[in-house]
Amino acid sequence: MTPRATILEAMDHHAIWRRWFRDPADWAPWRAFLAALFGLPLSTGDLAVFQQCTGRAAPPLGGFQ
């Protein structure tokens, strides 16, 4: 993890979070939500989840305020 890690990089830090985030597939919708919230790049799958859950075509650039 870098000093300025993203929220998603923090979730991937196994020494800290392995106990909670064991199966990445279980957390995929939450990861899509966090990526959109913080203005991080969305994968094609994340964008599909975002569109389905929000009815928006794309998240705002830079995330939500």
mmJSON file of the N, C-alpha and C atoms, coordinates in Angstrom:
{"data_MODEL":{"atom_site":{
"group_PDB":["ATOM","ATOM","ATOM","ATOM","ATOM","ATOM","ATOM","ATOM","ATOM","ATOM","ATOM","ATOM","ATOM","ATOM","ATOM","ATOM","ATOM","ATOM","ATOM","ATOM","ATOM","ATOM","ATOM","ATOM","ATOM","ATOM","ATOM","ATOM","ATOM","ATOM","ATOM","ATOM","ATOM","ATOM","ATOM","ATOM","ATOM","ATOM","ATOM","ATOM","ATOM","ATOM","ATOM","ATOM","ATOM","ATOM","ATOM","ATOM","ATOM","ATOM","ATOM","ATOM","ATOM","ATOM","ATOM","ATOM","ATOM","ATOM","ATOM","ATOM","ATOM","ATOM","ATOM","ATOM","ATOM","ATOM","ATOM","ATOM","ATOM","ATOM","ATOM","ATOM","ATOM","ATOM","ATOM","ATOM","ATOM","ATOM","ATOM","ATOM","ATOM","ATOM","ATOM","ATOM","ATOM","ATOM","ATOM","ATOM","ATOM","ATOM","ATOM","ATOM","ATOM","ATOM","ATOM","ATOM","ATOM","ATOM","ATOM","ATOM","ATOM","ATOM","ATOM","ATOM","ATOM","ATOM","ATOM","ATOM","ATOM","ATOM","ATOM","ATOM","ATOM","ATOM","ATOM","ATOM","ATOM","ATOM","ATOM","ATOM","ATOM","ATOM","ATOM","ATOM","ATOM","ATOM","ATOM","ATOM","ATOM","ATOM","ATOM","ATOM","ATOM","ATOM","ATOM","ATOM","ATOM","ATOM","ATOM","ATOM","ATOM","ATOM","ATOM","ATOM","ATOM","ATOM","ATOM","ATOM","ATOM","ATOM","ATOM","ATOM","ATOM","ATOM","ATOM","ATOM","ATOM","ATOM","ATOM","ATOM","ATOM","ATOM","ATOM","ATOM","ATOM","ATOM","ATOM","ATOM","ATOM","ATOM","ATOM","ATOM","ATOM","ATOM","ATOM","ATOM","ATOM","ATOM","ATOM","ATOM","ATOM","ATOM","ATOM","ATOM","ATOM","ATOM","ATOM","ATOM","ATOM","ATOM","ATOM","ATOM","ATOM","ATOM","ATOM"],
"id":[1,2,3,4,5,6,7,8,9,10,11,12,13,14,15,16,17,18,19,20,21,22,23,24,25,26,27,28,29,30,31,32,33,34,35,36,37,38,39,40,41,42,43,44,45,46,47,48,49,50,51,52,53,54,55,56,57,58,59,60,61,62,63,64,65,66,67,68,69,70,71,72,73,74,75,76,77,78,79,80,81,82,83,84,85,86,87,88,89,90,91,92,93,94,95,96,97,98,99,100,101,102,103,104,105,106,107,108,109,110,111,112,113,114,115,116,117,118,119,120,121,122,123,124,125,126,127,128,129,130,131,132,133,134,135,136,137,138,139,140,141,142,143,144,145,146,147,148,149,150,151,152,153,154,155,156,157,158,159,160,161,162,163,164,165,166,167,168,169,170,171,172,173,174,175,176,177,178,179,180,181,182,183,184,185,186,187,188,189,190,191,192,193,194,195],
"type_symbol":["N","C","C","N","C","C","N","C","C","N","C","C","N","C","C","N","C","C","N","C","C","N","C","C","N","C","C","N","C","C","N","C","C","N","C","C","N","C","C","N","C","C","N","C","C","N","C","C","N","C","C","N","C","C","N","C","C","N","C","C","N","C","C","N","C","C","N","C","C","N","C","C","N","C","C","N","C","C","N","C","C","N","C","C","N","C","C","N","C","C","N","C","C","N","C","C","N","C","C","N","C","C","N","C","C","N","C","C","N","C","C","N","C","C","N","C","C","N","C","C","N","C","C","N","C","C","N","C","C","N","C","C","N","C","C","N","C","C","N","C","C","N","C","C","N","C","C","N","C","C","N","C","C","N","C","C","N","C","C","N","C","C","N","C","C","N","C","C","N","C","C","N","C","C","N","C","C","N","C","C","N","C","C","N","C","C","N","C","C","N","C","C","N","C","C"],
"label_atom_id":["N","CA","C","N","CA","C","N","CA","C","N","CA","C","N","CA","C","N","CA","C","N","CA","C","N","CA","C","N","CA","C","N","CA","C","N","CA","C","N","CA","C","N","CA","C","N","CA","C","N","CA","C","N","CA","C","N","CA","C","N","CA","C","N","CA","C","N","CA","C","N","CA","C","N","CA","C","N","CA","C","N","CA","C","N","CA","C","N","CA","C","N","CA","C","N","CA","C","N","CA","C","N","CA","C","N","CA","C","N","CA","C","N","CA","C","N","CA","C","N","CA","C","N","CA","C","N","CA","C","N","CA","C","N","CA","C","N","CA","C","N","CA","C","N","CA","C","N","CA","C","N","CA","C","N","CA","C","N","CA","C","N","CA","C","N","CA","C","N","CA","C","N","CA","C","N","CA","C","N","CA","C","N","CA","C","N","CA","C","N","CA","C","N","CA","C","N","CA","C","N","CA","C","N","CA","C","N","CA","C","N","CA","C","N","CA","C","N","CA","C","N","CA","C","N","CA","C"],
"label_alt_id":[null,null,null,null,null,null,null,null,null,null,null,null,null,null,null,null,null,null,null,null,null,null,null,null,null,null,null,null,null,null,null,null,null,null,null,null,null,null,null,null,null,null,null,null,null,null,null,null,null,null,null,null,null,null,null,null,null,null,null,null,null,null,null,null,null,null,null,null,null,null,null,null,null,null,null,null,null,null,null,null,null,null,null,null,null,null,null,null,null,null,null,null,null,null,null,null,null,null,null,null,null,null,null,null,null,null,null,null,null,null,null,null,null,null,null,null,null,null,null,null,null,null,null,null,null,null,null,null,null,null,null,null,null,null,null,null,null,null,null,null,null,null,null,null,null,null,null,null,null,null,null,null,null,null,null,null,null,null,null,null,null,null,null,null,null,null,null,null,null,null,null,null,null,null,null,null,null,null,null,null,null,null,null,null,null,null,null,null,null,null,null,null,null,null,null],
"label_comp_id":["MET","MET","MET","THR","THR","THR","PRO","PRO","PRO","ARG","ARG","ARG","ALA","ALA","ALA","THR","THR","THR","ILE","ILE","ILE","LEU","LEU","LEU","GLU","GLU","GLU","ALA","ALA","ALA","MET","MET","MET","ASP","ASP","ASP","HIS","HIS","HIS","HIS","HIS","HIS","ALA","ALA","ALA","ILE","ILE","ILE","TRP","TRP","TRP","ARG","ARG","ARG","ARG","ARG","ARG","TRP","TRP","TRP","PHE","PHE","PHE","ARG","ARG","ARG","ASP","ASP","ASP","PRO","PRO","PRO","ALA","ALA","ALA","ASP","ASP","ASP","TRP","TRP","TRP","ALA","ALA","ALA","PRO","PRO","PRO","TRP","TRP","TRP","ARG","ARG","ARG","ALA","ALA","ALA","PHE","PHE","PHE","LEU","LEU","LEU","ALA","ALA","ALA","ALA","ALA","ALA","LEU","LEU","LEU","PHE","PHE","PHE","GLY","GLY","GLY","LEU","LEU","LEU","PRO","PRO","PRO","LEU","LEU","LEU","SER","SER","SER","THR","THR","THR","GLY","GLY","GLY","ASP","ASP","ASP","LEU","LEU","LEU","ALA","ALA","ALA","VAL","VAL","VAL","PHE","PHE","PHE","GLN","GLN","GLN","GLN","GLN","GLN","CYS","CYS","CYS","THR","THR","THR","GLY","GLY","GLY","ARG","ARG","ARG","ALA","ALA","ALA","ALA","ALA","ALA","PRO","PRO","PRO","PRO","PRO","PRO","LEU","LEU","LEU","GLY","GLY","GLY","GLY","GLY","GLY","PHE","PHE","PHE","GLN","GLN","GLN"],
"label_asym_id":["A","A","A","A","A","A","A","A","A","A","A","A","A","A","A","A","A","A","A","A","A","A","A","A","A","A","A","A","A","A","A","A","A","A","A","A","A","A","A","A","A","A","A","A","A","A","A","A","A","A","A","A","A","A","A","A","A","A","A","A","A","A","A","A","A","A","A","A","A","A","A","A","A","A","A","A","A","A","A","A","A","A","A","A","A","A","A","A","A","A","A","A","A","A","A","A","A","A","A","A","A","A","A","A","A","A","A","A","A","A","A","A","A","A","A","A","A","A","A","A","A","A","A","A","A","A","A","A","A","A","A","A","A","A","A","A","A","A","A","A","A","A","A","A","A","A","A","A","A","A","A","A","A","A","A","A","A","A","A","A","A","A","A","A","A","A","A","A","A","A","A","A","A","A","A","A","A","A","A","A","A","A","A","A","A","A","A","A","A","A","A","A","A","A","A"],
"label_entity_id":["1","1","1","1","1","1","1","1","1","1","1","1","1","1","1","1","1","1","1","1","1","1","1","1","1","1","1","1","1","1","1","1","1","1","1","1","1","1","1","1","1","1","1","1","1","1","1","1","1","1","1","1","1","1","1","1","1","1","1","1","1","1","1","1","1","1","1","1","1","1","1","1","1","1","1","1","1","1","1","1","1","1","1","1","1","1","1","1","1","1","1","1","1","1","1","1","1","1","1","1","1","1","1","1","1","1","1","1","1","1","1","1","1","1","1","1","1","1","1","1","1","1","1","1","1","1","1","1","1","1","1","1","1","1","1","1","1","1","1","1","1","1","1","1","1","1","1","1","1","1","1","1","1","1","1","1","1","1","1","1","1","1","1","1","1","1","1","1","1","1","1","1","1","1","1","1","1","1","1","1","1","1","1","1","1","1","1","1","1","1","1","1","1","1","1"],
"label_seq_id":[1,1,1,2,2,2,3,3,3,4,4,4,5,5,5,6,6,6,7,7,7,8,8,8,9,9,9,10,10,10,11,11,11,12,12,12,13,13,13,14,14,14,15,15,15,16,16,16,17,17,17,18,18,18,19,19,19,20,20,20,21,21,21,22,22,22,23,23,23,24,24,24,25,25,25,26,26,26,27,27,27,28,28,28,29,29,29,30,30,30,31,31,31,32,32,32,33,33,33,34,34,34,35,35,35,36,36,36,37,37,37,38,38,38,39,39,39,40,40,40,41,41,41,42,42,42,43,43,43,44,44,44,45,45,45,46,46,46,47,47,47,48,48,48,49,49,49,50,50,50,51,51,51,52,52,52,53,53,53,54,54,54,55,55,55,56,56,56,57,57,57,58,58,58,59,59,59,60,60,60,61,61,61,62,62,62,63,63,63,64,64,64,65,65,65],
"pdbx_PDB_ins_code":[null,null,null,null,null,null,null,null,null,null,null,null,null,null,null,null,null,null,null,null,null,null,null,null,null,null,null,null,null,null,null,null,null,null,null,null,null,null,null,null,null,null,null,null,null,null,null,null,null,null,null,null,null,null,null,null,null,null,null,null,null,null,null,null,null,null,null,null,null,null,null,null,null,null,null,null,null,null,null,null,null,null,null,null,null,null,null,null,null,null,null,null,null,null,null,null,null,null,null,null,null,null,null,null,null,null,null,null,null,null,null,null,null,null,null,null,null,null,null,null,null,null,null,null,null,null,null,null,null,null,null,null,null,null,null,null,null,null,null,null,null,null,null,null,null,null,null,null,null,null,null,null,null,null,null,null,null,null,null,null,null,null,null,null,null,null,null,null,null,null,null,null,null,null,null,null,null,null,null,null,null,null,null,null,null,null,null,null,null,null,null,null,null,null,null],
"Cartn_x":[0.861,0.0,0.902,0.623,1.402,0.899,1.691,1.237,-0.086,-0.348,-1.608,-2.448,-2.691,-3.45,-4.909,-5.532,-6.966,-7.718,-8.987,-9.822,-9.808,-9.752,-9.727,-8.396,-7.305,-6.002,-5.969,-6.584,-6.643,-7.431,-8.534,-9.323,-8.523,-7.58,-6.774,-5.586,-5.37,-4.238,-4.539,-3.94,-4.29,-3.917,-2.84,-2.418,-3.449,-4.184,-5.154,-6.574,-6.988,-8.393,-8.752,-7.806,-8.106,-9.298,-9.393,-10.473,-11.861,-11.996,-13.301,-13.59,-12.577,-12.785,-12.21,-12.666,-12.112,-12.415,-13.656,-14.047,-14.326,-13.426,-13.61,-14.945,-15.467,-16.74,-17.883,-17.826,-18.871,-18.876,-17.728,-17.583,-17.574,-17.768,-17.709,-18.675,-19.937,-20.829,-20.353,-19.838,-19.336,-18.107,-17.239,-16.048,-16.447,-17.473,-17.97,-18.513,-19.278,-19.816,-18.692,-17.685,-16.577,-15.765,-15.555,-14.828,-15.575,-16.877,-17.67,-17.674,-17.842,-17.888,-16.612,-15.469,-14.188,-13.586,-14.319,-13.839,-12.714,-12.697,-11.678,-12.164,-11.238,-11.651,-12.554,-13.562,-14.479,-14.197,-14.143,-14.03,-15.369,-15.407,-16.664,-17.736,-17.349,-18.3,-18.762,-17.824,-18.182,-19.147,-18.892,-19.774,-21.172,-21.261,-22.572,-23.326,-22.639,-23.258,-23.716,-22.851,-23.193,-24.445,-24.485,-25.631,-26.907,-26.809,-27.979,-28.525,-27.636,-28.063,-28.479,-27.958,-28.234,-29.099,-29.156,-29.882,-29.11,-27.877,-27.034,-26.161,-25.76,-24.887,-23.456,-23.024,-21.637,-21.569,-20.617,-20.45,-19.824,-19.979,-19.359,-17.828,-17.16,-15.705,-15.254,-14.298,-13.792,-14.592,-15.621,-16.412,-17.52,-18.136,-19.257,-18.753,-19.438,-19.084,-19.75],
"Cartn_y":[-1.171,0.0,1.227,2.155,3.382,4.39,5.43,6.42,7.084,7.248,7.851,6.812,5.722,4.628,5.019,4.437,4.639,3.74,3.989,3.163,1.712,1.496,0.135,-0.54,0.183,-0.379,-0.726,0.1,-0.192,-1.482,-1.674,-2.896,-4.136,-3.972,-5.09,-5.4,-4.616,-4.825,-6.038,-7.178,-8.443,-8.486,-7.834,-7.884,-7.223,-6.285,-5.555,-6.085,-6.288,-6.538,-7.946,-8.863,-10.208,-10.845,-10.651,-11.255,-10.821,-9.59,-9.06,-9.21,-9.056,-9.054,-10.323,-11.47,-12.753,-13.052,-12.916,-13.245,-11.953,-11.576,-10.323,-10.243,-11.366,-11.345,-10.862,-11.188,-10.74,-9.229,-8.612,-7.179,-6.358,-6.997,-6.299,-5.106,-5.246,-4.08,-2.925,-3.252,-2.212,-1.534,-2.305,-1.733,-0.785,-1.151,-0.272,1.027,0.9,2.073,2.984,2.405,3.208,3.854,3.133,3.709,4.926,4.808,5.936,7.081,6.767,7.781,8.612,7.937,8.617,9.036,8.861,9.301,8.45,7.177,6.262,5.629,5.127,4.478,3.279,3.135,2.008,1.024,-0.256,-1.282,-1.352,-2.103,-2.276,-2.871,-3.85,-4.471,-3.509,-2.702,-1.71,-0.679,-0.258,0.724,0.15,-1.111,-1.753,-1.785,-2.098,-2.099,-0.688,0.296,1.69,2.097,1.786,2.166,1.486,0.214,-0.535,0.015,0.369,0.805,2.27,3.091,4.523,5.072,4.366,4.878,5.959,6.224,7.217,6.517,7.272,6.722,6.602,7.559,7.565,8.388,8.084,8.891,10.237,11.223,12.52,12.415,13.183,13.214,13.719,13.048,13.467,12.92,12.149,11.563,12.466,12.062,12.804,13.686,14.777,15.709,15.292],
"Cartn_z":[0.0,0.0,0.0,-0.885,-0.976,0.049,0.37,1.351,0.97,-0.297,-0.751,-1.481,-0.826,-1.428,-1.599,-2.591,-2.771,-1.79,-1.656,-0.786,-1.264,-2.571,-3.104,-2.822,-2.897,-2.545,-1.06,-0.249,1.185,1.438,0.723,0.875,0.481,-0.437,-0.92,-0.021,1.027,1.924,2.805,2.45,3.113,4.592,4.968,6.372,7.288,6.753,7.573,7.386,6.142,5.85,5.406,5.284,4.764,5.469,6.759,7.541,7.06,6.606,6.21,4.724,3.893,2.441,1.812,2.268,1.817,0.359,-0.05,-1.416,-2.187,-3.099,-3.842,-4.574,-5.049,-5.77,-4.884,-3.585,-2.659,-2.504,-2.702,-2.478,-3.767,-4.904,-6.193,-6.272,-5.861,-5.918,-5.025,-3.857,-2.96,-3.548,-4.196,-4.815,-5.943,-6.722,-7.783,-7.179,-6.099,-5.415,-4.92,-4.277,-3.749,-4.858,-5.957,-7.092,-7.626,-7.8,-8.29,-7.28,-6.024,-4.974,-4.92,-5.029,-4.902,-6.237,-7.331,-8.637,-9.191,-8.841,-9.342,-10.644,-11.459,-12.711,-12.442,-13.271,-13.165,-14.297,-13.961,-14.994,-15.726,-16.795,-17.534,-16.625,-15.822,-14.896,-13.817,-13.297,-12.276,-12.849,-14.088,-14.72,-14.898,-15.271,-15.426,-14.097,-13.013,-11.685,-11.333,-11.571,-11.291,-12.065,-13.359,-14.191,-13.72,-13.4,-12.945,-11.628,-10.716,-9.387,-9.325,-10.226,-10.138,-11.262,-12.393,-13.548,-14.28,-13.881,-14.545,-15.577,-16.608,-17.642,-17.149,-16.345,-15.853,-14.559,-13.707,-12.488,-12.833,-11.981,-12.255,-12.188,-13.034,-12.999,-11.631,-11.059,-9.745,-8.592,-8.854,-7.772,-7.286,-6.217,-5.643,-4.503,-4.289,-3.204,-1.916],
"occupancy":[1.0,1.0,1.0,1.0,1.0,1.0,1.0,1.0,1.0,1.0,1.0,1.0,1.0,1.0,1.0,1.0,1.0,1.0,1.0,1.0,1.0,1.0,1.0,1.0,1.0,1.0,1.0,1.0,1.0,1.0,1.0,1.0,1.0,1.0,1.0,1.0,1.0,1.0,1.0,1.0,1.0,1.0,1.0,1.0,1.0,1.0,1.0,1.0,1.0,1.0,1.0,1.0,1.0,1.0,1.0,1.0,1.0,1.0,1.0,1.0,1.0,1.0,1.0,1.0,1.0,1.0,1.0,1.0,1.0,1.0,1.0,1.0,1.0,1.0,1.0,1.0,1.0,1.0,1.0,1.0,1.0,1.0,1.0,1.0,1.0,1.0,1.0,1.0,1.0,1.0,1.0,1.0,1.0,1.0,1.0,1.0,1.0,1.0,1.0,1.0,1.0,1.0,1.0,1.0,1.0,1.0,1.0,1.0,1.0,1.0,1.0,1.0,1.0,1.0,1.0,1.0,1.0,1.0,1.0,1.0,1.0,1.0,1.0,1.0,1.0,1.0,1.0,1.0,1.0,1.0,1.0,1.0,1.0,1.0,1.0,1.0,1.0,1.0,1.0,1.0,1.0,1.0,1.0,1.0,1.0,1.0,1.0,1.0,1.0,1.0,1.0,1.0,1.0,1.0,1.0,1.0,1.0,1.0,1.0,1.0,1.0,1.0,1.0,1.0,1.0,1.0,1.0,1.0,1.0,1.0,1.0,1.0,1.0,1.0,1.0,1.0,1.0,1.0,1.0,1.0,1.0,1.0,1.0,1.0,1.0,1.0,1.0,1.0,1.0,1.0,1.0,1.0,1.0,1.0,1.0],
"B_iso_or_equiv":[0.0,0.0,0.0,0.0,0.0,0.0,0.0,0.0,0.0,0.0,0.0,0.0,0.0,0.0,0.0,0.0,0.0,0.0,0.0,0.0,0.0,0.0,0.0,0.0,0.0,0.0,0.0,0.0,0.0,0.0,0.0,0.0,0.0,0.0,0.0,0.0,0.0,0.0,0.0,0.0,0.0,0.0,0.0,0.0,0.0,0.0,0.0,0.0,0.0,0.0,0.0,0.0,0.0,0.0,0.0,0.0,0.0,0.0,0.0,0.0,0.0,0.0,0.0,0.0,0.0,0.0,0.0,0.0,0.0,0.0,0.0,0.0,0.0,0.0,0.0,0.0,0.0,0.0,0.0,0.0,0.0,0.0,0.0,0.0,0.0,0.0,0.0,0.0,0.0,0.0,0.0,0.0,0.0,0.0,0.0,0.0,0.0,0.0,0.0,0.0,0.0,0.0,0.0,0.0,0.0,0.0,0.0,0.0,0.0,0.0,0.0,0.0,0.0,0.0,0.0,0.0,0.0,0.0,0.0,0.0,0.0,0.0,0.0,0.0,0.0,0.0,0.0,0.0,0.0,0.0,0.0,0.0,0.0,0.0,0.0,0.0,0.0,0.0,0.0,0.0,0.0,0.0,0.0,0.0,0.0,0.0,0.0,0.0,0.0,0.0,0.0,0.0,0.0,0.0,0.0,0.0,0.0,0.0,0.0,0.0,0.0,0.0,0.0,0.0,0.0,0.0,0.0,0.0,0.0,0.0,0.0,0.0,0.0,0.0,0.0,0.0,0.0,0.0,0.0,0.0,0.0,0.0,0.0,0.0,0.0,0.0,0.0,0.0,0.0,0.0,0.0,0.0,0.0,0.0,0.0],
"pdbx_formal_charge":[null,null,null,null,null,null,null,null,null,null,null,null,null,null,null,null,null,null,null,null,null,null,null,null,null,null,null,null,null,null,null,null,null,null,null,null,null,null,null,null,null,null,null,null,null,null,null,null,null,null,null,null,null,null,null,null,null,null,null,null,null,null,null,null,null,null,null,null,null,null,null,null,null,null,null,null,null,null,null,null,null,null,null,null,null,null,null,null,null,null,null,null,null,null,null,null,null,null,null,null,null,null,null,null,null,null,null,null,null,null,null,null,null,null,null,null,null,null,null,null,null,null,null,null,null,null,null,null,null,null,null,null,null,null,null,null,null,null,null,null,null,null,null,null,null,null,null,null,null,null,null,null,null,null,null,null,null,null,null,null,null,null,null,null,null,null,null,null,null,null,null,null,null,null,null,null,null,null,null,null,null,null,null,null,null,null,null,null,null,null,null,null,null,null,null],
"auth_seq_id":[1,1,1,2,2,2,3,3,3,4,4,4,5,5,5,6,6,6,7,7,7,8,8,8,9,9,9,10,10,10,11,11,11,12,12,12,13,13,13,14,14,14,15,15,15,16,16,16,17,17,17,18,18,18,19,19,19,20,20,20,21,21,21,22,22,22,23,23,23,24,24,24,25,25,25,26,26,26,27,27,27,28,28,28,29,29,29,30,30,30,31,31,31,32,32,32,33,33,33,34,34,34,35,35,35,36,36,36,37,37,37,38,38,38,39,39,39,40,40,40,41,41,41,42,42,42,43,43,43,44,44,44,45,45,45,46,46,46,47,47,47,48,48,48,49,49,49,50,50,50,51,51,51,52,52,52,53,53,53,54,54,54,55,55,55,56,56,56,57,57,57,58,58,58,59,59,59,60,60,60,61,61,61,62,62,62,63,63,63,64,64,64,65,65,65],
"auth_comp_id":["MET","MET","MET","THR","THR","THR","PRO","PRO","PRO","ARG","ARG","ARG","ALA","ALA","ALA","THR","THR","THR","ILE","ILE","ILE","LEU","LEU","LEU","GLU","GLU","GLU","ALA","ALA","ALA","MET","MET","MET","ASP","ASP","ASP","HIS","HIS","HIS","HIS","HIS","HIS","ALA","ALA","ALA","ILE","ILE","ILE","TRP","TRP","TRP","ARG","ARG","ARG","ARG","ARG","ARG","TRP","TRP","TRP","PHE","PHE","PHE","ARG","ARG","ARG","ASP","ASP","ASP","PRO","PRO","PRO","ALA","ALA","ALA","ASP","ASP","ASP","TRP","TRP","TRP","ALA","ALA","ALA","PRO","PRO","PRO","TRP","TRP","TRP","ARG","ARG","ARG","ALA","ALA","ALA","PHE","PHE","PHE","LEU","LEU","LEU","ALA","ALA","ALA","ALA","ALA","ALA","LEU","LEU","LEU","PHE","PHE","PHE","GLY","GLY","GLY","LEU","LEU","LEU","PRO","PRO","PRO","LEU","LEU","LEU","SER","SER","SER","THR","THR","THR","GLY","GLY","GLY","ASP","ASP","ASP","LEU","LEU","LEU","ALA","ALA","ALA","VAL","VAL","VAL","PHE","PHE","PHE","GLN","GLN","GLN","GLN","GLN","GLN","CYS","CYS","CYS","THR","THR","THR","GLY","GLY","GLY","ARG","ARG","ARG","ALA","ALA","ALA","ALA","ALA","ALA","PRO","PRO","PRO","PRO","PRO","PRO","LEU","LEU","LEU","GLY","GLY","GLY","GLY","GLY","GLY","PHE","PHE","PHE","GLN","GLN","GLN"],
"auth_asym_id":["A","A","A","A","A","A","A","A","A","A","A","A","A","A","A","A","A","A","A","A","A","A","A","A","A","A","A","A","A","A","A","A","A","A","A","A","A","A","A","A","A","A","A","A","A","A","A","A","A","A","A","A","A","A","A","A","A","A","A","A","A","A","A","A","A","A","A","A","A","A","A","A","A","A","A","A","A","A","A","A","A","A","A","A","A","A","A","A","A","A","A","A","A","A","A","A","A","A","A","A","A","A","A","A","A","A","A","A","A","A","A","A","A","A","A","A","A","A","A","A","A","A","A","A","A","A","A","A","A","A","A","A","A","A","A","A","A","A","A","A","A","A","A","A","A","A","A","A","A","A","A","A","A","A","A","A","A","A","A","A","A","A","A","A","A","A","A","A","A","A","A","A","A","A","A","A","A","A","A","A","A","A","A","A","A","A","A","A","A","A","A","A","A","A","A"],
"auth_atom_id":["N","CA","C","N","CA","C","N","CA","C","N","CA","C","N","CA","C","N","CA","C","N","CA","C","N","CA","C","N","CA","C","N","CA","C","N","CA","C","N","CA","C","N","CA","C","N","CA","C","N","CA","C","N","CA","C","N","CA","C","N","CA","C","N","CA","C","N","CA","C","N","CA","C","N","CA","C","N","CA","C","N","CA","C","N","CA","C","N","CA","C","N","CA","C","N","CA","C","N","CA","C","N","CA","C","N","CA","C","N","CA","C","N","CA","C","N","CA","C","N","CA","C","N","CA","C","N","CA","C","N","CA","C","N","CA","C","N","CA","C","N","CA","C","N","CA","C","N","CA","C","N","CA","C","N","CA","C","N","CA","C","N","CA","C","N","CA","C","N","CA","C","N","CA","C","N","CA","C","N","CA","C","N","CA","C","N","CA","C","N","CA","C","N","CA","C","N","CA","C","N","CA","C","N","CA","C","N","CA","C","N","CA","C","N","CA","C","N","CA","C","N","CA","C","N","CA","C"],
"pdbx_PDB_model_num":[1,1,1,1,1,1,1,1,1,1,1,1,1,1,1,1,1,1,1,1,1,1,1,1,1,1,1,1,1,1,1,1,1,1,1,1,1,1,1,1,1,1,1,1,1,1,1,1,1,1,1,1,1,1,1,1,1,1,1,1,1,1,1,1,1,1,1,1,1,1,1,1,1,1,1,1,1,1,1,1,1,1,1,1,1,1,1,1,1,1,1,1,1,1,1,1,1,1,1,1,1,1,1,1,1,1,1,1,1,1,1,1,1,1,1,1,1,1,1,1,1,1,1,1,1,1,1,1,1,1,1,1,1,1,1,1,1,1,1,1,1,1,1,1,1,1,1,1,1,1,1,1,1,1,1,1,1,1,1,1,1,1,1,1,1,1,1,1,1,1,1,1,1,1,1,1,1,1,1,1,1,1,1,1,1,1,1,1,1,1,1,1,1,1,1]
}}}
